[in-house]
Amino acid sequence: MAWSPPATFSLFLLLLGQPPPSRPQSLGTTKLRLVGPESKPEEGRLEVLHQGQWGTVCDDSFALQEATVACRQLGFEAALTWAHSAKYGQGEGPIWLDNVRCVGTESSLDQCGSNGWGVSDCSHSEDVGVICHPRRHRGYLSETVSNALGPQGRRLEEVRLKPILASAKQHSPVTEGAVEVKYEGHWRQVCDQGWTMNNSRVVCGMLGFPSEVPVDSHYYRKVWDLKMRDPKSRLKSLTNKNSFWIHQVTCLGTEPHMANCQVQVAPVRGKLQPACPGGMHAVVSCVAGPRFRPPKTKPQRKGSRAEELRVRLRSGAQVGEGRVEVLVNHQWGTVCDHRWNLISASVVCRQLGFGSAREALFGARLGQGLGPIHLSEVRCRGYERTLSDCPALEGSQNGCQHENDAAVRCNVPNMGFQNQVRLAGGRIPEEGLLEVQVEVNGVPRWGSVCSENWGLTEAMVACRQLGLGFAIHAHKETWYWSGMPRAQEVVMSGVRCSGTELALQQCQRHGPVHCSHGGGRFLAGVSCMDSAPDLVMNAQLVQETAYLEDRPLSQLYCAHEENCLSKSADHMDWPYGYRRLLRFSTQIYNLGRTDFRPKTGRESWVWHQCHRHYHSIEVFTHYDLLTLNGSKVAEGHKASFCLEDTNCPTGLQRRYACANFGEQGVTVGCWDTYRHDIDCQWVDITDVGPGNYIFQVIVNPHYEVAESDFSNNMIQCRCKYDGHRVWLHNCHTGNSYPANAELSLEQEQRLRNNLI
């Protein structure tokens, strides 16, 4: 999909400044990389990929304008300087470019003049290096393992563990076994001579595990020797072939991929010397994160759980990915992408119980966050247990905005869940009738899912299990999709998910299948999408606009018809008397990566004669007044009679307007405002006595429309009501921070003008 950058705005300002960035330009067909210190991805020896082979660039005629072109192509804003005479070590392979001559405006190095590919009179002692400005330019999206691999990276593809013990074979995921490496399309085993725990750490990280433990090498040696003496075993003949082995691996332990380690495939003297004389295959034992352990595993220590809770991922389409948020001074905030790289991203992933990072993302690629930007220029070395152990600057020190929010994609263990679900009959691969594999009387069987209780939360789990991102529809009728002939039977019913499960098989469901609809046309289906909207409210505006109004019943007939008043209003002597209303404005932003649209089309919208408008979503927001222990004392709701782009930042076009029965929705980066003076924009507190309360607003409360993050759909305020005045204070979004219990004297004086 084409990337469209999110707009920058503040929840506390209504007038917003800069236009969104343009789409990133092509950076040329030639790939570049910097080979240097892992903690400084912005500097190193400059290497070029040509004809499938990496080579270096000679320092003859190389100057700042050439370095500037290279840095821009690598995704940095500019070059600081260059380094001659192989300052970052001598490279290997060909010297591809010599006498490079750039004007400085080229988009890639291959657009500059030179002697030609491979035409050079230099030696590797003249390999040039560059030092770029650490800030990425706005079109650069991520640093992935694939563009950080070493010389053998194009051939050293995957790693897996081959379980040896019977207990390890039954374990899911496999956490212990012999290390096998896919090299040039063929699987090889790694010789254990020189194998270290640092090597094990890298392997476990690639497989989605945060840590490693030593193995009983004496026991595995006995097993190996028994197999070698077994005349029926092919192992002895295979181990005599060098093509069976990876000769030696040496890792520091901080590498995101084994290809970044020193990997020697064959001995120096090649076929004349055995690859693993007297040795055996390297065996690794990994420790799975809490979400991937069997249920009977001992609980995690309280200390490590507390550390995990100081960092979280938000708005990711898959498990182990999302925008990075950290907890500082009891408030959640984001991390700026300046100097963000795979090393720091891997620290976050391991802290959360995943493996190493496979991608470090820049430029709010997974959506913009809220609140403060806590950290910038994070410089992890790779061994840190938590992100807070890494040196970093405060986010406010270098002008970071939420358009610079950093994100990660982590390696996660292969649980095999993706092979236990599939879609059938859809027009596109992302939609269809849902079919699952479950055990029936001990035998795996494919079948369908009953659509009773089937909702968006369950569909979200299904789409994530399928690897297709977010659910945009949870279908309860699927008669228009035909399933597989052997999967017609309903094998799962009464499915109820919390939303955090890795698979539908982990959700609650009926023991014996009970589907009162009887299957047929009433089977569960899903439509999935790799991106979603994300609605969030301006908490500050709610706080600043709240006031009380005593409104005559004669002006509330339409509101009463739409159930916007408390039940006691039914028993009043209409049109005499009044209702006391807590009124306020709301402003709802779309921070996501796709537009927020009603679930149904215009043909299904409901016409309300009294107010003379259509409702595209019958209950769009809930307004509640709660006691301090959470009991509800008053409530209200608002139908989305007009979902539209009230305002958009400069440079973004309004796409949705309700006039003339127009299309409804909220564009990415825009907001929809409900003013305090429209009907139903209130909570009826006529029956509420004086006291301290919690005021709560929830948008999209029934999850009718999919979002990438439902945790920020709620705002809460502390509310003080003395019978005549009302004060709202400490309004905050979702679980951004706990509300303080006390109202300061300064706040009380400032809000005292909220009279009836």
Salt bridges, closest charged atoms under 4 A:
GLU42 OE2 - ARG339 NH1 2.79
GLU47 OE1 - ARG33 NH2 2.78
GLU47 OE2 - ARG45 NH2 2.93
ASP127 OD2 - HIS124 ND1 2.95
GLU143 OE1 - ARG136 NH2 3.84
GLU158 OE2 - LYS182 NZ 3.77
GLU180 OE1 - ARG160 NE 2.66
GLU184 OE2 - ARG155 NH1 3.77
ASP225 OD1 - ARG221 NH1 3.59
GLU308 OE2 - ARG305 NH1 2.53
GLU321 OE1 - ARG409 NE 3.06
GLU325 OE1 - ARG312 NH2 2.87
GLU325 OE2 - ARG323 NH2 3.10
GLU359 OE2 - ARG365 NH1 3.69
GLU359 OE1 - ARG409 NH1 2.95
GLU377 OE1 - ARG339 NE 3.30
GLU377 OE1 - ARG379 NH1 3.94
GLU403 OE1 - ARG138 NH2 2.49
ASP405 OD2 - HIS402 ND1 3.02
GLU431 OE2 - ARG427 NE 2.76
GLU435 OE1 - ARG422 NE 2.80
GLU477 OE1 - ARG521 NH2 2.63
GLU489 OE1 - ARG445 NH1 3.06
GLU549 OE2 - ARG551 NH1 2.96
GLU549 OE1 - ARG583 NH1 2.63
ASP550 OD1 - ARG580 NE 2.91
GLU562 OE2 - HIS608 ND1 3.64
GLU562 OE2 - HIS611 ND1 2.55
GLU562 OE1 - HIS615 NE2 3.72
ASP570 OD1 - HIS560 NE2 2.66
ASP595 OD2 - ARG655 NH1 2.67
GLU618 OE2 - HIS608 NE2 3.55
GLU618 OE2 - HIS615 ND1 3.49
ASP624 OD1 - LYS632 NZ 3.70
GLU635 OE1 - LYS632 NZ 3.29
GLU663 OE1 - ARG597 NH2 2.65
GLU663 OE2 - ARG602 NH2 3.27
ASP677 OD2 - ARG675 NH2 2.88
ASP679 OD2 - HIS611 NE2 2.63
ASP684 OD2 - ARG579 NE 2.94
ASP687 OD2 - ARG579 NH2 3.75
ASP709 OD2 - ARG314 NE 3.76
ASP722 OD2 - ARG725 NH1 3.57
GLU746 OE2 - ARG750 NH1 3.46
GLU748 OE2 - ARG752 NH2 3.28
